[in-house]
Amino acid sequence: MYFTDRGIEELAARRGEEQVSVEWLADRLRVFVDLNPSFEDAVERLATFLARDEDEVLDAEE
């Protein structure tokens, strides 16, 4: 288990029943980066990963 799994599990436990828009998620990521600028690269990579189609992600892994 990666350390990040705990945060992902907390997210699912606290907000697992909610539906959110991509715009809401983008706004939350912007706020997070504003508060934690050292994580800008990681958030950029995550946003790019989420923006891609599943086929594109699989192609990039090969």
C-alpha positions in Angstrom: 0.0 0.0 0.0 1.3 3.4 -0.9 1.2 6.3 1.6 -1.3 8.1 -0.8 -3.7 5.2 -0.4 -4.7 6.5 3.0 -5.7 9.8 1.6 -7.6 8.2 -1.3 -9.4 5.9 1.2 -10.3 9.0 3.3 -11.7 10.7 0.2 -13.8 7.7 -0.7 -15.0 7.3 2.9 -15.9 11.0 3.4 -17.2 11.9 -0.1 -17.9 8.5 -1.7 -21.6 9.1 -2.1 -21.2 12.6 -3.6 -21.2 13.4 -7.3 -18.9 16.3 -8.3 -18.3 18.1 -11.5 -15.0 18.3 -13.2 -15.2 22.1 -12.8 -15.5 21.6 -9.0 -12.5 19.3 -9.0 -10.4 21.7 -11.1 -11.3 24.6 -8.7 -10.3 22.4 -5.7 -7.0 21.5 -7.4 -6.3 25.2 -8.1 -6.9 26.1 -4.4 -4.7 23.2 -3.3 -1.8 24.4 -5.5 -2.3 28.0 -4.3 -1.9 26.7 -0.7 0.8 24.2 -1.6 2.9 25.5 -4.5 5.5 22.8 -4.0 2.9 20.3 -5.2 2.3 22.1 -8.5 4.1 19.5 -10.6 2.3 16.6 -9.0 -1.1 18.2 -9.4 -0.3 19.0 -13.1 0.6 15.4 -13.7 -2.6 14.2 -12.0 -4.8 16.7 -13.9 -3.2 15.6 -17.2 -3.7 11.9 -16.3 -7.4 12.6 -15.5 -7.9 14.6 -18.7 -6.8 11.7 -20.9 -8.9 9.0 -22.3 -8.3 5.5 -20.9 -6.8 4.4 -24.2 -4.3 7.3 -24.1 -3.2 6.4 -20.6 -2.6 2.8 -21.6 -0.6 3.8 -24.6 1.5 6.1 -22.5 2.4 3.3 -20.1 3.8 1.1 -22.8 
